[in-house]
C-alpha cells in the first residue's frame, strides 16, 4: 500500500511552500534496500531538483504466536519450547534462566532457525531444565529475547502452575461391603508431576437431623495407604482399608481429596452413601443393629 499527499500553503510574503508525504507499508520482499526519490519541478527551475533516501533497512519484530510448550525430555530434563516468528534480521538473542532455592542459574538451550517465504525468520528455542529444579515449589523459569527491531527485551515467566501435568483422579472403587469383613476402597491418581501429591480421606456422617459433618478419618479404625510409582510422570493408588460396621458406617459417604501444587483447587471423589450388608451365620443371633433398635 502506497499513498502520496501534497499540502501547500501561502505565506505572508505571497510565496508558497508545500509538504509532500509518501506513506508505505514496508515489506521485506519489496522494500528491503530500495531507495525513494522526491523530484520537484517548478517553472522557475532549469531542471528538476531531486532528493533521495538511503537504501531502506526493513526490520520485523519477533512474534510469539503460541504459548511456551512444556514437555518431558528423553533424560532427566524437562523441555521448555519457545517459538518466535516473523522477525528480521536473523540475529536474535535468547536467554533461559531459572530460580531454584534462591539461586539464579542459566539454562542450556538449542536454537533452530528457519527462513520463511516472506524472507522473515523463525526460531524454535528449547531450554532444558533438570528435574531436580521442580523439588522447589517456588521455582521460576525465565526466557528473555532481544532483537534489533525491539525497543527493549521481552520476558516470559513460568511457575509451577504453568506445568501441564495435572493429577487425573479416577472414581473411588467400592467393593461389596459386609458387616465385620475387612474391605478396601481404592482411588487411582495418575499423570502428575512433580511428585508433591497429598491425599486425604474423609467421612461424611449420615443419620442426623443437622447437616452432615465431614471429618478426617480416625487412624485406629481406618487405614490409609498410598503406593506411588514414578516413570518421569507419577501415578498413585490410594487405599482406605477398614472393617465396615452397620452402626458406625451405614449410609455414610467417603471422600478422597487430592491436592497438588499445580491445582488451584483440590479434586474430590465421593463414594455416595455406602451400603453395608449384614450376613447372619448359623451361630449368630440378631444383628447388632437390630438388637439396638429392639432395645430402644
C-alpha positions as protocol buffer text, in pm:
chain_id: "A"
residue {
  index: 1
  type: UNK
  ca { x: 0 y: 0 z: 0 }
}
residue {
  index: 2
  type: UNK
  ca { x: 141 y: 338 z: -107 }
}
residue {
  index: 3
  type: UNK
  ca { x: -21 y: 680 z: -63 }
}
residue {
  index: 4
  type: UNK
  ca { x: 111 y: 1019 z: -174 }
}
residue {
  index: 5
  type: UNK
  ca { x: -20 y: 1352 z: -43 }
}
residue {
  index: 6
  type: UNK
  ca { x: 85 y: 1714 z: -104 }
}
residue {
  index: 7
  type: UNK
  ca { x: -26 y: 2005 z: 109 }
}
residue {
  index: 8
  type: UNK
  ca { x: 61 y: 2364 z: 15 }
}
residue {
  index: 9
  type: UNK
  ca { x: 18 y: 2697 z: 190 }
}
residue {
  index: 10
  type: UNK
  ca { x: 66 y: 3066 z: 105 }
}
residue {
  index: 11
  type: UNK
  ca { x: 294 y: 3276 z: 320 }
}
residue {
  index: 12
  type: UNK
  ca { x: 258 y: 3637 z: 429 }
}
residue {
  index: 13
  type: UNK
  ca { x: 504 y: 3739 z: 158 }
}
residue {
  index: 14
  type: UNK
  ca { x: 283 y: 3579 z: -109 }
}
residue {
  index: 15
  type: UNK
  ca { x: 526 y: 3290 z: -166 }
}
residue {
  index: 16
  type: UNK
  ca { x: 422 y: 2926 z: -139 }
}
residue {
  index: 17
  type: UNK
  ca { x: 554 y: 2626 z: 45 }
}
residue {
  index: 18
  type: UNK
  ca { x: 442 y: 2267 z: 38 }
}
residue {
  index: 19
  type: UNK
  ca { x: 492 y: 1936 z: 214 }
}
residue {
  index: 20
  type: UNK
  ca { x: 490 y: 1613 z: 16 }
}
residue {
  index: 21
  type: UNK
  ca { x: 427 y: 1290 z: 208 }
}
residue {
  index: 22
  type: UNK
  ca { x: 474 y: 933 z: 87 }
}
residue {
  index: 23
  type: UNK
  ca { x: 329 y: 659 z: 308 }
}
residue {
  index: 24
  type: UNK
  ca { x: 425 y: 294 z: 261 }
}
residue {
  index: 25
  type: UNK
  ca { x: 375 y: -35 z: 447 }
}
residue {
  index: 26
  type: UNK
  ca { x: 723 y: -191 z: 436 }
}
residue {
  index: 27
  type: UNK
  ca { x: 763 y: -546 z: 309 }
}
residue {
  index: 28
  type: UNK
  ca { x: 1096 y: -723 z: 302 }
}
residue {
  index: 29
  type: UNK
  ca { x: 1043 y: -864 z: -45 }
}
residue {
  index: 30
  type: UNK
  ca { x: 955 y: -521 z: -188 }
}
residue {
  index: 31
  type: UNK
  ca { x: 1128 y: -253 z: 14 }
}
residue {
  index: 32
  type: UNK
  ca { x: 1449 y: -402 z: 155 }
}
residue {
  index: 33
  type: UNK
  ca { x: 1738 y: -200 z: 6 }
}
residue {
  index: 34
  type: UNK
  ca { x: 1511 y: 20 z: -203 }
}
residue {
  index: 35
  type: UNK
  ca { x: 1565 y: 397 z: -244 }
}
residue {
  index: 36
  type: UNK
  ca { x: 1294 y: 660 z: -272 }
}
residue {
  index: 37
  type: UNK
  ca { x: 1337 y: 977 z: -476 }
}
residue {
  index: 38
  type: UNK
  ca { x: 1149 y: 1302 z: -431 }
}
residue {
  index: 39
  type: UNK
  ca { x: 1163 y: 1504 z: -757 }
}
residue {
  index: 40
  type: UNK
  ca { x: 1049 y: 1870 z: -764 }
}
residue {
  index: 41
  type: UNK
  ca { x: 951 y: 2057 z: -1083 }
}
residue {
  index: 42
  type: UNK
  ca { x: 873 y: 2428 z: -1100 }
}
residue {
  index: 43
  type: UNK
  ca { x: 865 y: 2689 z: -1384 }
}
residue {
  index: 44
  type: UNK
  ca { x: 1145 y: 2880 z: -1215 }
}
residue {
  index: 45
  type: UNK
  ca { x: 1380 y: 2580 z: -1234 }
}
residue {
  index: 46
  type: UNK
  ca { x: 1602 y: 2494 z: -1529 }
}
residue {
  index: 47
  type: UNK
  ca { x: 1599 y: 2130 z: -1424 }
}
residue {
  index: 48
  type: UNK
  ca { x: 1414 y: 1931 z: -1153 }
}
residue {
  index: 49
  type: UNK
  ca { x: 1555 y: 1905 z: -800 }
}
residue {
  index: 50
  type: UNK
  ca { x: 1588 y: 1556 z: -652 }
}
residue {
  index: 51
  type: UNK
  ca { x: 1635 y: 1428 z: -303 }
}
residue {
  index: 52
  type: UNK
  ca { x: 1700 y: 1060 z: -229 }
}
residue {
  index: 53
  type: UNK
  ca { x: 1671 y: 838 z: 73 }
}
residue {
  index: 54
  type: UNK
  ca { x: 1946 y: 599 z: 167 }
}
residue {
  index: 55
  type: UNK
  ca { x: 1881 y: 230 z: 99 }
}
residue {
  index: 56
  type: UNK
  ca { x: 1594 y: 126 z: 324 }
}
residue {
  index: 57
  type: UNK
  ca { x: 1658 y: -119 z: 605 }
}
residue {
  index: 58
  type: UNK
  ca { x: 1342 y: -306 z: 694 }
}
residue {
  index: 59
  type: UNK
  ca { x: 1317 y: -472 z: 1035 }
}
residue {
  index: 60
  type: UNK
  ca { x: 1047 y: -706 z: 1162 }
}
residue {
  index: 61
  type: UNK
  ca { x: 968 y: -762 z: 1530 }
}
residue {
  index: 62
  type: UNK
  ca { x: 957 y: -1121 z: 1665 }
}
residue {
  index: 63
  type: UNK
  ca { x: 605 y: -1250 z: 1723 }
}
residue {
  index: 64
  type: UNK
  ca { x: 519 y: -1507 z: 1989 }
}
residue {
  index: 65
  type: UNK
  ca { x: 234 y: -1689 z: 1816 }
}
residue {
  index: 66
  type: UNK
  ca { x: 171 y: -1963 z: 2074 }
}
residue {
  index: 67
  type: UNK
  ca { x: 229 y: -2027 z: 2446 }
}
residue {
  index: 68
  type: UNK
  ca { x: 555 y: -2182 z: 2565 }
}
residue {
  index: 69
  type: UNK
  ca { x: 523 y: -2561 z: 2539 }
}
residue {
  index: 70
  type: UNK
  ca { x: 644 y: -2783 z: 2827 }
}
residue {
  index: 71
  type: UNK
  ca { x: 727 y: -3149 z: 2765 }
}
residue {
  index: 72
  type: UNK
  ca { x: 930 y: -3433 z: 2915 }
}
residue {
  index: 73
  type: UNK
  ca { x: 1276 y: -3490 z: 2768 }
}
residue {
  index: 74
  type: UNK
  ca { x: 1441 y: -3824 z: 2698 }
}
residue {
  index: 75
  type: UNK
  ca { x: 1667 y: -3794 z: 3005 }
}
residue {
  index: 76
  type: UNK
  ca { x: 1620 y: -3629 z: 3344 }
}
residue {
  index: 77
  type: UNK
  ca { x: 1524 y: -3298 z: 3182 }
}
residue {
  index: 78
  type: UNK
  ca { x: 1206 y: -3103 z: 3130 }
}
residue {
  index: 79
  type: UNK
  ca { x: 1193 y: -2916 z: 2798 }
}
residue {
  index: 80
  type: UNK
  ca { x: 1056 y: -2563 z: 2764 }
}
residue {
  index: 81
  type: UNK
  ca { x: 996 y: -2468 z: 2397 }
}
residue {
  index: 82
  type: UNK
  ca { x: 957 y: -2111 z: 2272 }
}
residue {
  index: 83
  type: UNK
  ca { x: 853 y: -2036 z: 1911 }
}
residue {
  index: 84
  type: UNK
  ca { x: 917 y: -1687 z: 1769 }
}
residue {
  index: 85
  type: UNK
  ca { x: 811 y: -1592 z: 1415 }
}
residue {
  index: 86
  type: UNK
  ca { x: 823 y: -1314 z: 1154 }
}
residue {
  index: 87
  type: UNK
  ca { x: 1143 y: -1133 z: 1258 }
}
residue {
  index: 88
  type: UNK
  ca { x: 1422 y: -976 z: 1054 }
}
residue {
  index: 89
  type: UNK
  ca { x: 1721 y: -966 z: 1054 }
}
residue {
  index: 90
  type: UNK
  ca { x: 1812 y: -1317 z: 1162 }
}
residue {
  index: 91
  type: UNK
  ca { x: 2031 y: -1233 z: 1461 }
}
residue {
  index: 92
  type: UNK
  ca { x: 1838 y: -1266 z: 1786 }
}
residue {
  index: 93
  type: UNK
  ca { x: 1948 y: -1323 z: 2147 }
}
residue {
  index: 94
  type: UNK
  ca { x: 1751 y: -1572 z: 2357 }
}
residue {
  index: 95
  type: UNK
  ca { x: 1842 y: -1642 z: 2720 }
}
residue {
  index: 96
  type: UNK
  ca { x: 1688 y: -1901 z: 2953 }
}
residue {
  index: 97
  type: UNK
  ca { x: 1738 y: -1887 z: 3332 }
}
residue {
  index: 98
  type: UNK
  ca { x: 1571 y: -2036 z: 3639 }
}
residue {
  index: 99
  type: UNK
  ca { x: 1540 y: -1955 z: 4009 }
}
residue {
  index: 100
  type: UNK
  ca { x: 1585 y: -2252 z: 4239 }
}
residue {
  index: 101
  type: UNK
  ca { x: 1633 y: -2233 z: 4615 }
}
residue {
  index: 102
  type: UNK
  ca { x: 1704 y: -1858 z: 4592 }
}
residue {
  index: 103
  type: UNK
  ca { x: 1973 y: -1907 z: 4327 }
}
residue {
  index: 104
  type: UNK
  ca { x: 1958 y: -1799 z: 3962 }
}
residue {
  index: 105
  type: UNK
  ca { x: 2119 y: -2026 z: 3704 }
}
residue {
  index: 106
  type: UNK
  ca { x: 2149 y: -2026 z: 3326 }
}
residue {
  index: 107
  type: UNK
  ca { x: 1971 y: -2296 z: 3129 }
}
residue {
  index: 108
  type: UNK
  ca { x: 2140 y: -2465 z: 2832 }
}
residue {
  index: 109
  type: UNK
  ca { x: 1932 y: -2428 z: 2519 }
}
residue {
  index: 110
  type: UNK
  ca { x: 1927 y: -2501 z: 2146 }
}
residue {
  index: 111
  type: UNK
  ca { x: 1801 y: -2260 z: 1879 }
}
residue {
  index: 112
  type: UNK
  ca { x: 1670 y: -2394 z: 1548 }
}
residue {
  index: 113
  type: UNK
  ca { x: 1626 y: -2122 z: 1282 }
}
residue {
  index: 114
  type: UNK
  ca { x: 1415 y: -2134 z: 965 }
}
residue {
  index: 115
  type: UNK
  ca { x: 1360 y: -1890 z: 678 }
}
residue {
  index: 116
  type: UNK
  ca { x: 1003 y: -1811 z: 572 }
}
residue {
  index: 117
  type: UNK
  ca { x: 867 y: -1738 z: 224 }
}
residue {
  index: 118
  type: UNK
  ca { x: 832 y: -1366 z: 304 }
}
residue {
  index: 119
  type: UNK
  ca { x: 1208 y: -1357 z: 386 }
}
residue {
  index: 120
  type: UNK
  ca { x: 1148 y: -1324 z: 762 }
}
residue {
  index: 121
  type: UNK
  ca { x: 1289 y: -1577 z: 1008 }
}
residue {
  index: 122
  type: UNK
  ca { x: 1151 y: -1803 z: 1275 }
}
residue {
  index: 123
  type: UNK
  ca { x: 1328 y: -1977 z: 1562 }
}
residue {
  index: 124
  type: UNK
  ca { x: 1244 y: -2260 z: 1798 }
}
residue {
  index: 125
  type: UNK
  ca { x: 1435 y: -2224 z: 2124 }
}
residue {
  index: 126
  type: UNK
  ca { x: 1438 y: -2517 z: 2368 }
}
residue {
  index: 127
  type: UNK
  ca { x: 1552 y: -2472 z: 2729 }
}
residue {
  index: 128
  type: UNK
  ca { x: 1650 y: -2793 z: 2909 }
}
residue {
  index: 129
  type: UNK
  ca { x: 1585 y: -2787 z: 3284 }
}
residue {
  index: 130
  type: UNK
  ca { x: 1692 y: -3057 z: 3534 }
}
residue {
  index: 131
  type: UNK
  ca { x: 1403 y: -3235 z: 3706 }
}
residue {
  index: 132
  type: UNK
  ca { x: 1554 y: -3161 z: 4048 }
}
residue {
  index: 133
  type: UNK
  ca { x: 1459 y: -2796 z: 3999 }
}
residue {
  index: 134
  type: UNK
  ca { x: 1092 y: -2886 z: 4048 }
}
residue {
  index: 135
  type: UNK
  ca { x: 1154 y: -3010 z: 4401 }
}
residue {
  index: 136
  type: UNK
  ca { x: 1142 y: -2641 z: 4490 }
}
residue {
  index: 137
  type: UNK
  ca { x: 773 y: -2550 z: 4467 }
}
residue {
  index: 138
  type: UNK
  ca { x: 866 y: -2181 z: 4433 }
}
residue {
  index: 139
  type: UNK
  ca { x: 1083 y: -2232 z: 4124 }
}
residue {
  index: 140
  type: UNK
  ca { x: 1060 y: -1985 z: 3835 }
}
residue {
  index: 141
  type: UNK
  ca { x: 1173 y: -2018 z: 3475 }
}
residue {
  index: 142
  type: UNK
  ca { x: 1251 y: -1708 z: 3267 }
}
residue {
  index: 143
  type: UNK
  ca { x: 1308 y: -1666 z: 2895 }
}
residue {
  index: 144
  type: UNK
  ca { x: 1418 y: -1330 z: 2752 }
}
residue {
  index: 145
  type: UNK
  ca { x: 1475 y: -1231 z: 2390 }
}
residue {
  index: 146
  type: UNK
  ca { x: 1641 y: -925 z: 2235 }
}
residue {
  index: 147
  type: UNK
  ca { x: 1629 y: -811 z: 1871 }
}
residue {
  index: 148
  type: UNK
  ca { x: 1725 y: -502 z: 1670 }
}
residue {
  index: 149
  type: UNK
  ca { x: 1361 y: -436 z: 1592 }
}
residue {
  index: 150
  type: UNK
  ca { x: 1267 y: -410 z: 1962 }
}
residue {
  index: 151
  type: UNK
  ca { x: 1292 y: -104 z: 2184 }
}
residue {
  index: 152
  type: UNK
  ca { x: 1352 y: -328 z: 2487 }
}
residue {
  index: 153
  type: UNK
  ca { x: 1378 y: -702 z: 2558 }
}
residue {
  index: 154
  type: UNK
  ca { x: 1070 y: -915 z: 2627 }
}
residue {
  index: 155
  type: UNK
  ca { x: 1048 y: -1175 z: 2905 }
}
residue {
  index: 156
  type: UNK
  ca { x: 812 y: -1455 z: 2995 }
}
residue {
  index: 157
  type: UNK
  ca { x: 798 y: -1612 z: 3341 }
}
residue {
  index: 158
  type: UNK
  ca { x: 672 y: -1964 z: 3417 }
}
residue {
  index: 159
  type: UNK
  ca { x: 597 y: -2121 z: 3755 }
}
residue {
  index: 160
  type: UNK
  ca { x: 458 y: -2447 z: 3895 }
}
residue {
  index: 161
  type: UNK
  ca { x: 105 y: -2353 z: 3783 }
}
residue {
  index: 162
  type: UNK
  ca { x: 218 y: -2350 z: 3419 }
}
residue {
  index: 163
  type: UNK
  ca { x: 319 y: -2717 z: 3419 }
}
residue {
  index: 164
  type: UNK
  ca { x: 77 y: -2935 z: 3217 }
}
residue {
  index: 165
  type: UNK
  ca { x: 82 y: -3249 z: 3434 }
}
residue {
  index: 166
  type: UNK
  ca { x: -234 y: -3212 z: 3640 }
}
residue {
  index: 167
  type: UNK
  ca { x: -341 y: -3514 z: 3850 }
}
residue {
  index: 168
  type: UNK
  ca { x: -600 y: -3731 z: 3679 }
}
residue {
  index: 169
  type: UNK
  ca { x: -825 y: -3871 z: 3951 }
}
residue {
  index: 170
  type: UNK
  ca { x: -1042 y: -4178 z: 3893 }
}
residue {
  index: 171
  type: UNK
  ca { x: -1361 y: -4274 z: 4072 }
}
residue {
  index: 172
  type: UNK
  ca { x: -1343 y: -4448 z: 4408 }
}
residue {
  index: 173
  type: UNK
  ca { x: -1373 y: -4824 z: 4363 }
}
residue {
  index: 174
  type: UNK
  ca { x: -1607 y: -4965 z: 4629 }
}
residue {
  index: 175
  type: UNK
  ca { x: -1618 y: -5343 z: 4678 }
}
residue {
  index: 176
  type: UNK
  ca { x: -1917 y: -5538 z: 4814 }
}
residue {
  index: 177
  type: UNK
  ca { x: -1928 y: -5431 z: 5179 }
}
residue {
  index: 178
  type: UNK
  ca { x: -2019 y: -5681 z: 5453 }
}
residue {
  index: 179
  type: UNK
  ca { x: -2052 y: -5630 z: 5825 }
}
residue {
  index: 180
  type: UNK
  ca { x: -1728 y: -5717 z: 6009 }
}
residue {
  index: 181
  type: UNK
  ca { x: -1546 y: -5818 z: 5686 }
}
residue {
  index: 182
  type: UNK
  ca { x: -1240 y: -5606 z: 5608 }
}
residue {
  index: 183
  type: UNK
  ca { x: -1278 y: -5404 z: 5289 }
}
residue {
  index: 184
  type: UNK
  ca { x: -1059 y: -5172 z: 5083 }
}
residue {
  index: 185
  type: UNK
  ca { x: -1170 y: -4862 z: 4890 }
}
residue {
  index: 186
  type: UNK
  ca { x: -925 y: -4751 z: 4621 }
}
residue {
  index: 187
  type: UNK
  ca { x: -874 y: -4438 z: 4413 }
}
residue {
  index: 188
  type: UNK
  ca { x: -628 y: -4422 z: 4122 }
}
residue {
  index: 189
  type: UNK
  ca { x: -441 y: -4096 z: 4059 }
}
residue {
  index: 190
  type: UNK
  ca { x: -215 y: -4063 z: 3756 }
}
residue {
  index: 191
  type: UNK
  ca { x: -34 y: -3829 z: 3518 }
}
residue {
  index: 192
  type: UNK
  ca { x: 106 y: -3577 z: 3766 }
}
residue {
  index: 193
  type: UNK
  ca { x: 445 y: -3409 z: 3803 }
}
residue {
  index: 194
  type: UNK
  ca { x: 623 y: -3324 z: 4024 }
}
residue {
  index: 195
  type: UNK
  ca { x: 552 y: -3579 z: 4294 }
}
residue {
  index: 196
  type: UNK
  ca { x: 426 y: -3341 z: 4564 }
}
residue {
  index: 197
  type: UNK
  ca { x: 88 y: -3509 z: 4600 }
}
residue {
  index: 198
  type: UNK
  ca { x: -129 y: -3501 z: 4912 }
}
residue {
  index: 199
  type: UNK
  ca { x: -423 y: -3740 z: 4951 }
}
residue {
  index: 200
  type: UNK
  ca { x: -669 y: -3709 z: 5241 }
}
residue {
  index: 201
  type: UNK
  ca { x: -967 y: -3934 z: 5309 }
}
residue {
  index: 202
  type: UNK
  ca { x: -1278 y: -3800 z: 5482 }
}
residue {
  index: 203
  type: UNK
  ca { x: -1603 y: -3943 z: 5607 }
}
residue {
  index: 204
  type: UNK
  ca { x: -1938 y: -3768 z: 5576 }
}
residue {
  index: 205
  type: UNK
  ca { x: -2163 y: -3891 z: 5854 }
}
residue {
  index: 206
  type: UNK
  ca { x: -2532 y: -3965 z: 5799 }
}
residue {
  index: 207
  type: UNK
  ca { x: -2838 y: -4028 z: 6011 }
}
residue {
  index: 208
  type: UNK
  ca { x: -2860 y: -3694 z: 6191 }
}
residue {
  index: 209
  type: UNK
  ca { x: -3108 y: -3409 z: 6152 }
}
residue {
  index: 210
  type: UNK
  ca { x: -2832 y: -3150 z: 6144 }
}
residue {
  index: 211
  type: UNK
  ca { x: -2617 y: -3104 z: 5832 }
}
residue {
  index: 212
  type: UNK
  ca { x: -2375 y: -3399 z: 5793 }
}
residue {
  index: 213
  type: UNK
  ca { x: -2028 y: -3334 z: 5929 }
}
residue {
  index: 214
  type: UNK
  ca { x: -1725 y: -3409 z: 5713 }
}
residue {
  index: 215
  type: UNK
  ca { x: -1435 y: -3526 z: 5928 }
}
residue {
  index: 216
  type: UNK
  ca { x: -1089 y: -3668 z: 5868 }
}
residue {
  index: 217
  type: UNK
  ca { x: -1081 y: -4039 z: 5945 }
}
residue {
  index: 218
  type: UNK
  ca { x: -951 y: -4170 z: 6281 }
}
residue {
  index: 219
  type: UNK
  ca { x: -638 y: -4376 z: 6220 }
}
residue {
  index: 220
  type: UNK
  ca { x: -735 y: -4650 z: 6465 }
}
residue {
  index: 221
  type: UNK
  ca { x: -1042 y: -4754 z: 6264 }
}
residue {
  index: 222
  type: UNK
  ca { x: -940 y: -4658 z: 5910 }
}
residue {
  index: 223
  type: UNK
  ca { x: -603 y: -4727 z: 5749 }
}
residue {
  index: 224
  type: UNK
  ca { x: -487 y: -4517 z: 5455 }
}
residue {
  index: 225
  type: UNK
  ca { x: -200 y: -4628 z: 5231 }
}
residue {
  index: 226
  type: UNK
  ca { x: -51 y: -4488 z: 4913 }
}
residue {
  index: 227
  type: UNK
  ca { x: 153 y: -4673 z: 4650 }
}
residue {
  index: 228
  type: UNK
  ca { x: 331 y: -4423 z: 4430 }
}
residue {
  index: 229
  type: UNK
  ca { x: 508 y: -4511 z: 4104 }
}
residue {
  index: 230
  type: UNK
  ca { x: 739 y: -4292 z: 3901 }
}
residue {
  index: 231
  type: UNK
  ca { x: 834 y: -4311 z: 3536 }
}
residue {
  index: 232
  type: UNK
  ca { x: 912 y: -3941 z: 3492 }
}
residue {
  index: 233
  type: UNK
  ca { x: 538 y: -3889 z: 3536 }
}
residue {
  index: 234
  type: UNK
  ca { x: 391 y: -4006 z: 3867 }
}
residue {
  index: 235
  type: UNK
  ca { x: 95 y: -4229 z: 3949 }
}
residue {
  index: 236
  type: UNK
  ca { x: -53 y: -4332 z: 4282 }
}
residue {
  index: 237
  type: UNK
  ca { x: -304 y: -4584 z: 4414 }
}
residue {
  index: 238
  type: UNK
  ca { x: -455 y: -4456 z: 4738 }
}
residue {
  index: 239
  type: UNK
  ca { x: -637 y: -4710 z: 4952 }
}
residue {
  index: 240
  type: UNK
  ca { x: -867 y: -4688 z: 5253 }
}
residue {
  index: 241
  type: UNK
  ca { x: -891 y: -5012 z: 5450 }
}
residue {
  index: 242
  type: UNK
  ca { x: -1149 y: -5061 z: 5725 }
}
residue {
  index: 243
  type: UNK
  ca { x: -1390 y: -5312 z: 5871 }
}
residue {
  index: 244
  type: UNK
  ca { x: -1743 y: -5194 z: 5789 }
}
residue {
  index: 245
  type: UNK
  ca { x: -1980 y: -5150 z: 6079 }
}
residue {
  index: 246
  type: UNK
  ca { x: -2356 y: -5117 z: 6035 }
}
residue {
  index: 247
  type: UNK
  ca { x: -2385 y: -4893 z: 6339 }
}
residue {
  index: 248
  type: UNK
  ca { x: -2090 y: -4671 z: 6251 }
}
residue {
  index: 249
  type: UNK
  ca { x: -2073 y: -4664 z: 5870 }
}
residue {
  index: 250
  type: UNK
  ca { x: -2409 y: -4748 z: 5712 }
}
residue {
  index: 251
  type: UNK
  ca { x: -2521 y: -4463 z: 5484 }
}
residue {
  index: 252
  type: UNK
  ca { x: -2203 y: -4266 z: 5535 }
}
residue {
  index: 253
  type: UNK
  ca { x: -2010 y: -4124 z: 5241 }
}
residue {
  index: 254
  type: UNK
  ca { x: -1633 y: -4146 z: 5194 }
}
residue {
  index: 255
  type: UNK
  ca { x: -1442 y: -3870 z: 5020 }
}
residue {
  index: 256
  type: UNK
  ca { x: -1095 y: -3883 z: 4865 }
}
residue {
  index: 257
  type: UNK
  ca { x: -943 y: -3535 z: 4836 }
}
residue {
  index: 258
  type: UNK
  ca { x: -636 y: -3482 z: 4615 }
}
residue {
  index: 259
  type: UNK
  ca { x: -411 y: -3177 z: 4648 }
}
residue {
  index: 260
  type: UNK
  ca { x: -119 y: -3084 z: 4421 }
}
residue {
  index: 261
  type: UNK
  ca { x: 80 y: -2760 z: 4373 }
}
residue {
  index: 262
  type: UNK
  ca { x: -38 y: -2730 z: 4010 }
}
residue {
  index: 263
  type: UNK
  ca { x: -404 y: -2736 z: 4115 }
}
residue {
  index: 264
  type: UNK
  ca { x: -581 y: -2414 z: 4204 }
}
residue {
  index: 265
  type: UNK
  ca { x: -842 y: -2615 z: 4397 }
}
residue {
  index: 266
  type: UNK
  ca { x: -831 y: -2973 z: 4533 }
}
residue {
  index: 267
  type: UNK
  ca { x: -1001 y: -3252 z: 4338 }
}
residue {
  index: 268
  type: UNK
  ca { x: -1254 y: -3466 z: 4526 }
}
residue {
  index: 269
  type: UNK
  ca { x: -1410 y: -3802 z: 4450 }
}
residue {
  index: 270
  type: UNK
  ca { x: -1703 y: -3939 z: 4656 }
}
residue {
  index: 271
  type: UNK
  ca { x: -1850 y: -4284 z: 4706 }
}
residue {
  index: 272
  type: UNK
  ca { x: -2204 y: -4168 z: 4768 }
}
residue {
  index: 273
  type: UNK
  ca { x: -2383 y: -4323 z: 5070 }
}
residue {
  index: 274
  type: UNK
  ca { x: -2239 y: -4670 z: 5120 }
}
residue {
  index: 275
  type: UNK
  ca { x: -2448 y: -4981 z: 5173 }
}
residue {
  index: 276
  type: UNK
  ca { x: -2327 y: -5248 z: 5415 }
}
residue {
  index: 277
  type: UNK
  ca { x: -2479 y: -5594 z: 5407 }
}
residue {
  index: 278
  type: UNK
  ca { x: -2516 y: -5799 z: 5722 }
}
residue {
  index: 279
  type: UNK
  ca { x: -2481 y: -6171 z: 5663 }
}
residue {
  index: 280
  type: UNK
  ca { x: -2614 y: -6379 z: 5953 }
}
residue {
  index: 281
  type: UNK
  ca { x: -2435 y: -6706 z: 6023 }
}
residue {
  index: 282
  type: UNK
  ca { x: -2595 y: -7005 z: 6185 }
}
residue {
  index: 283
  type: UNK
  ca { x: -2410 y: -6930 z: 6511 }
}
residue {
  index: 284
  type: UNK
  ca { x: -2522 y: -6568 z: 6527 }
}
residue {
  index: 285
  type: UNK
  ca { x: -2835 y: -6428 z: 6675 }
}
residue {
  index: 286
  type: UNK
  ca { x: -2987 y: -6095 z: 6593 }
}
residue {
  index: 287
  type: UNK
  ca { x: -2758 y: -5836 z: 6432 }
}
residue {
  index: 288
  type: UNK
  ca { x: -2607 y: -5561 z: 6648 }
}
residue {
  index: 289
  type: UNK
  ca { x: -2812 y: -5303 z: 6458 }
}
residue {
  index: 290
  type: UNK
  ca { x: -3138 y: -5490 z: 6510 }
}
residue {
  index: 291
  type: UNK
  ca { x: -3057 y: -5554 z: 6880 }
}
residue {
  index: 292
  type: UNK
  ca { x: -3000 y: -5184 z: 6930 }
}
residue {
  index: 293
  type: UNK
  ca { x: -3328 y: -5097 z: 6760 }
}
residue {
  index: 294
  type: UNK
  ca { x: -3513 y: -5357 z: 6970 }
}
residue {
  index: 295
  type: UNK
  ca { x: -3370 y: -5221 z: 7295 }
}
residue {
  index: 296
  type: UNK
  ca { x: -3479 y: -4870 z: 7204 }
}
